[in-house]
């Protein structure tokens, strides 16, 4: 999600350039987990504080659940009623091979459903 920010900062620093960093807030030294620091302070010349700043990648905000920073406990998990759709989904899950999680088939199905001349109503499980 951070692309080449460190490599770019290193190149700019090592070639006499000025490295500017935009942050949401300033924090005290040694209060962040080392893995959450993407560019070490010694590479940064100027810090711009912007309270409205958000980390974006491809126009989507960072999802801390995807990165593993946050997790859901059993009390917050979605509970679906047992019906035909859930049974089909459970069977599909049972048939999946290890590591075969993806969206390609469902995305393709949606794209095909929007073909010219077709009248399709798309619904979700939820």
C-alpha positions, 0 to 999 in steps of 0.5 A, a space after each residue: 500500500 505504500 508503493 515505493 515511498 521509502 526507495 524514493 525518499 532514500 534516492 532523494 536524500 542520497 542525491 542532496 534533495 529535500 524529503 518532505 513528508 505529510 502526516 495526519 499528526 505529530 507523535 512523540 518519539 518512540 511511541 509508534 510500533 517500528 513496523 508502522 514507520 515507513 520512512 525513517 526520520 533521518 531521511 525526512 527534512 520537512 514535515 507537513 501536518 494535515 489533520 484531514 490527511 488520509 492514507 489512500 491507495 487507488 482512491 480507497 482508504 486503508 482498511 486496518 482489517 485487511 492489514 491485520 491491525 484489527 480483527 473481529 471477534 465472534 460477537 461481531 461476525 455476520 450471521 446469515 439465516 439458513 436458506 437456499 442461498 446460504 446452503 449454496 454458498 457453504 457448498 461452494 466454500 466446501 468445494 474450494 481448494 486451498 488458496 483459491 480465494 478470489 473474485 474473478 468468477 463473480 466479477 466476470 459473472 457480473 460483467 456478463 450480466 450487464 451485456 447489451 440486450 439483457 435485463 438482469 436484476 443483481 441482488 446480494 446475500 445481505 
